[in-house]
């Protein structure tokens, strides 16, 4: 079975991660209930005439995808695969509000057409004139993971050589307020703000000088606190990786009561560097893609940002990184990377 390599990684986030080459050296402290991403100069990547018709999520996705392809020196991917939990929610809200305000009459379809979850993948393909396999996954906090797994399988089965895969999310104007209201009601609110972003990767069956190997990944819709450690041990054993070989453990802590899952897994890694990333990216359904970007950057650059340290010390010789993410006790994922 062919190995899978990540050959480029690009992210637009609440931090200065797109334009800057300084890997999380100067970070912005996130405060408040919602944080918008730091938008790049879209005109460098998207024609001005097209920008007017694009929602923020589409702009972020197309721009991040364009840079990821450029960094990997790829002009035409063999597949475009995206993941998103909410899709282009801003246009969805516009269309639903128009239904209400116009009493379900005389509606223009533009916002509806642009609100579908696969809009980003379609716009990327249109810009590239790419007629290859194009798919979008929308499975809450596992949306990006299923997209990445699809890419992994296509490469392993030799159905593609270079796949563009990414996850994106936009804030919208109303849905976030509803989510906050529900969290306040159930008492399970997160401590980091909700945010948005887009992260894209070129994964390939051929390695380059900047490659990081995707050893394996695994996703579970549900896991109990009593089974999480065993599930992780089985995942590592399946890949012939001993716990002692893990150099860095990256978790998606967000400050809610379900961080107990991370506490339990962290017990297995007491003597290694433990990192967190959502206090930098904010929380959103595809925030795990930002986590993957940090892990790729750490392995390719051999550098650990001090801002990510949760426990332990900065190491400068890292070979294997494990990423674990979950959301509200559901949608668990393990991603194992190797230098």
N, C-alpha and C positions, 0 to 999 in steps of 0.2 A: 504494500500500500504506500502510495506516494506521501512524502512529508509535505506539510503546509507551512508556508512562511508569510509573515507580514512584512511587506517591503516598503510601506510608507504609512504614515498615520498623521492625520490633520484634525484639529478640533477648533470649533468656535464655541466659546464658553463665557461664563461670567468673569473669567480672568483674561489677562492679556496673553492668549495662547496661540493666536493665529498669525499675527504679524511678527511677534517678538521671537527671537531665537534664544532668549534667556529663559530656561526651563523653570518656570514658577519661582523665579528669584524675587520678584516683587509682586506680592499677592494683595488682592483687595479683600478686606474683611466684609463678609456678607451679613447684612442685617436687614431687618424688616420682614414682611411676609412674602414678598416676591422680588426677584432680581432679574432684570433683563440681561441678555448677553451683551458682550462688547462686540458690536457689529463692525466688520472690516469695511474697507472701501469696495463695495460691490461692483462699482464701475470697472474695476480692473479685471473682472471675471465674467460679467454679464452685460450685454448690450443695454444701453440706456432705455431704448424703446420697450424692452422686455421687462425691465425693472418695475415699471409702473403697474404692471398687472400681476406682480408676484407678491404673495404673502411673505411674512418674515421667515417662516419656516422653510419656504421654498428657496428664498434668497440664501439663507444659511446653508442649506443642503447642497444646492448647486455650486456654491462657492467653495465649500469644503471639499466636495467631490472633485472639482476641477484642480484644486491644488494637490490633492492626494495623487491624482493621475500624473500630474506634472512632476511631482517629487519622485514617483516611481518610474518616470520616463516611459509611460504607457499612453498611447493615443486612443486605442480602442480596446476596452475590456471585453472579455468573452461572456460576461454576465454582469448585470447591475442588480444588487439586492439591497433593499432598505428595510428598516424596522422603525416603527413609530407607534406609540400608545394612543395618542390623540389625533394624529394627522394634522391637517391644516385647520386647527380648531377656530382660528379667528374668522375664516370665511364661513365655517359652519355656524358660528354664532350670528354672523351677519345674515345668513339665509334664514335661520330660524326666527330672528327678530323681524325680518321682512315678512315672513308668513303671518306673524302676529299683527304687525302694524298695518298690513294691507288686507287683513281679513281673508287670507288665503287666496287672494285674487291679484291678477296683473303682476305676477312675479317674474323678474328677470333671472335666467338660469345661471348667470355668470358665477356668482358666489358658490352655488351648489357644485358646478363643474370643477371649480378650483379647490373645493374643500375635501376631495377624496384623499384617502390615505396614500394612494400611489402617485400623487401629483409630483412629488420630488423625484422619484425614480423615472417618471415619464419625462419631466423637464430635462433631466440629465441626458436621457437617451435622445431627446429631440435636439439638444445642443450639440451632441456628438454625432448625430445621424447614426446612432447605434441600434441595430435591429436584433441584437442578441437577446438571450434569456433575460427577462426583467420581472422581478417579483418583489412584493412587499408583504411584510409580516406585521400584524397588529395584535399582540398578545400581552397587553399590559406591560408589566416590568420585565417580561421575557422577550419583548419584541425584537430587540437587537440581538439577543442570544440566538433566537431561531434563525435570524438572517445570517449570522456568522456561521451557524451550524450548516445551513444550506450551502454556503460558500465552501466550507470545509469538505462536505460530501461531494460536491461537484469536482473539486480538485482531486480528491482521493480516488474518485471513479474515472478520472481522466476525461471528464466532459468539458473541462475548461483549463486554461493555463494561468490566466490572470482574471481575478474577480474584484470588482469594486463593491464594497459592502459598507454600510453605514447606518447610523441611527440618528434621528432628529426629533426635536420637540419644540413647539412654540407655546408661549404662555397663554395666549388668548386674553380676553378682558373680563369674562364672567365666570367661566368654569372653575378657575382657581379660587374665587371667592366661595363658590358652593362647596368645593373640597375642604376649604378651611373651616367652613361652618359645620360640616359633617365631622371633621376631626375634633373640633371643640366640643361637639355633642357627645362623641364616644370617648373622649378623654385620651385618645391615642395620638395626639398631635406630634409632629416632628419638630425638632428644634432648629434645623437649618431651613433657610427660605426655599420656597419653590422657585425654580428657574427654568431655563431653556438652553438649547444648544444643538450643535450638529457635529458629529464625529464621523469621519470616513477613512477607510483603510483600503489599500490594495493588497489582497492576499494572493499568493502565487505558489505554484509547484516548483518554481525555480528560485534559488536564493541569490541575493546580491550582498555587497559589503555591508549594507545596513539592515540585513534581514534579522528578524526574531522569529524563532520557530514556535508555531502554535502546536504544542504537544497534543493537547486534547481539551475538550470542554464537555460539560454535562449540565443538564437543567432538570429541575424538579418543580412541578406546580405546587406541591405541598411536601413539607418535611416537619416532623415533630422535634421538639427540643431534645427528646430522648434518643432520636435516631440521627441527628445531624452529624455527630462525630463519627459514627460508624459509616455513614454515607460518604463522608469526606475521605476516610481511611480506605474505603473500597475503591473510590475514584483514583486515589494515588497508587494503590496496589495494582489496579488494572493497567496503569501506565508504567509500572516498575519503577516508581519514584518513592523513595523512603522519606518519611517526615523530616529526617535529619538533613536531607538534600535541599530542602526549601530554604532559600536565602532571604526572601522577603514575602511577607503575607500582607495583602492589600484587601481591606474590607470597606463595605459601603455604609459605614455608620452614619446615622442621621440624627441621633439623639432621642429617638422614640423608645417605647418600652420593648420593642422587638430587637433592640441592640443586644438583648440577651443571647440571641443566636450567635452573634459575633463574639461575645464573651466566652461561650462554650467552645467555639472553634479555636479561639485564641489560646485556650488552655493547652492545645496540642503544639503551640509554637512559642512557648515561654521564652526560649533562648535565642529567638531571631528577631529581626527588625519587623515591627508591625506598623502599617501605614493606614491612613484613611484619606478619603478624597472628597466626600460630599460637602464638607464645610467650605470647599473651594469652588465646587461646581454648582451647588444647590441640588435640590431633589427634583427629579422628573423621571418619567418612565424609562427613558433610554440613557440615564446617567451612567449606567455601567459601561457605555461606550467611551465616556470620558475616563473612567477608571482604566479601561484597556489602553487608551492613549497614554496615560501616565506610566503604565507598566512597560509598554513598548519603548517609551522615551528613556525610562530608567535603564533598560537593558542595552539599548543601542548606544546610549551616551555614557553608560556606567556612572550615573549620577543620581543621587536621591535628594529631592528637595526637602529642606528642613521643615517647610510648612506642612508636609504630609505626615511627619512623625507622630505616631500615637504612643508607641512604646519602643524602647531600644535605641540603638545608636545608628548613625549613618555609616553605611558600608560602601566601599569603593570597588569591590570585586564580587559582583552578583551574577549568578548564572541561571537560577530558576526562581520564577515568581508565581505565586498562587493568588488569584483574585477570587474573592467570594462576595456575592451580592444577594440581597433579598429585599422584599418590600412588604412591610406589615405582616411578616411571618409567612408570606407566600412567595412564589416565583423565585426559587433559589437557583443560583448558577455558580459553577466552578469553572475557571479558565486557567489553564496551566501553560506558562510560557517559558522558553529556554533561549538563552543567549546563543 
